[in-house]
Amino acid sequence: MAEQLTAAEAAQAKAAEAAALQACLDYMRVDRDDANVDRIKREFMPAAKAYLSGAGIREPAEPGPDRELYNLVFHSLVLHYYEHRDADRAELACPANVRPIINQLKHSSEGCI
């Protein structure tokens, strides 16, 4: 049976989600009132996490260099998806600046699976 979150844990999870969204919007230089914010949160952020997970990259739990690299590549992917939101699937390939960071994270002690 799935474990239910306490009210405090749920509030903490919601605050973390809001902070992650705001950090992503700040990186992207997108205002909170942009019409695409819900789409960023609902589609692009989960797609970026799925891409990284599929590439064998785990989200680091602790602050540090790997966490900073993860955030950089995550935000870069979300921005790429946002900028190409109306493009066909062929244009959604991994951007060239992201691949070296993914490789670095895959070969770091925290990123290897």
Contacts in CASP RR format, 6 or more apart in sequence:
PFRMAT RR
TARGET T0000
AUTHOR 0000-0000-0000
METHOD contacts of the structure
MODEL  1
MAEQLTAAEAAQAKAAEAAALQACLDYMRVDRDDANVDRIKREFMPAAKA
YLSGAGIREPAEPGPDRELYNLVFHSLVLHYYEHRDADRAELACPANVRP
IINQLKHSSEGCI
5 13 0 8 1.000
20 45 0 8 1.000
21 37 0 8 1.000
21 40 0 8 1.000
21 41 0 8 1.000
21 45 0 8 1.000
22 32 0 8 1.000
23 71 0 8 1.000
23 75 0 8 1.000
24 40 0 8 1.000
24 45 0 8 1.000
24 74 0 8 1.000
24 75 0 8 1.000
24 78 0 8 1.000
25 31 0 8 1.000
25 32 0 8 1.000
25 34 0 8 1.000
25 37 0 8 1.000
25 40 0 8 1.000
27 75 0 8 1.000
27 78 0 8 1.000
27 79 0 8 1.000
28 40 0 8 1.000
28 75 0 8 1.000
28 78 0 8 1.000
28 79 0 8 1.000
28 82 0 8 1.000
30 36 0 8 1.000
30 37 0 8 1.000
30 40 0 8 1.000
30 82 0 8 1.000
36 82 0 8 1.000
36 85 0 8 1.000
39 85 0 8 1.000
40 78 0 8 1.000
40 82 0 8 1.000
43 81 0 8 1.000
44 77 0 8 1.000
44 78 0 8 1.000
44 81 0 8 1.000
44 82 0 8 1.000
44 85 0 8 1.000
45 78 0 8 1.000
47 77 0 8 1.000
47 81 0 8 1.000
48 74 0 8 1.000
48 77 0 8 1.000
48 78 0 8 1.000
48 81 0 8 1.000
49 59 0 8 1.000
49 74 0 8 1.000
51 77 0 8 1.000
51 94 0 8 1.000
52 59 0 8 1.000
52 70 0 8 1.000
52 73 0 8 1.000
52 74 0 8 1.000
52 77 0 8 1.000
52 102 0 8 1.000
55 102 0 8 1.000
55 106 0 8 1.000
56 106 0 8 1.000
56 111 0 8 1.000
56 113 0 8 1.000
57 70 0 8 1.000
57 73 0 8 1.000
57 102 0 8 1.000
57 105 0 8 1.000
57 106 0 8 1.000
57 111 0 8 1.000
58 110 0 8 1.000
58 111 0 8 1.000
58 113 0 8 1.000
59 70 0 8 1.000
59 74 0 8 1.000
60 66 0 8 1.000
60 67 0 8 1.000
60 70 0 8 1.000
60 110 0 8 1.000
60 111 0 8 1.000
66 105 0 8 1.000
66 108 0 8 1.000
66 110 0 8 1.000
66 111 0 8 1.000
69 101 0 8 1.000
69 104 0 8 1.000
69 105 0 8 1.000
69 108 0 8 1.000
70 105 0 8 1.000
72 101 0 8 1.000
73 98 0 8 1.000
73 101 0 8 1.000
73 102 0 8 1.000
73 105 0 8 1.000
76 95 0 8 1.000
76 97 0 8 1.000
76 98 0 8 1.000
76 101 0 8 1.000
77 94 0 8 1.000
77 95 0 8 1.000
77 98 0 8 1.000
80 92 0 8 1.000
80 95 0 8 1.000
80 98 0 8 1.000
81 92 0 8 1.000
84 91 0 8 1.000
84 92 0 8 1.000
94 102 0 8 1.000
105 111 0 8 1.000
106 112 0 8 1.000
END
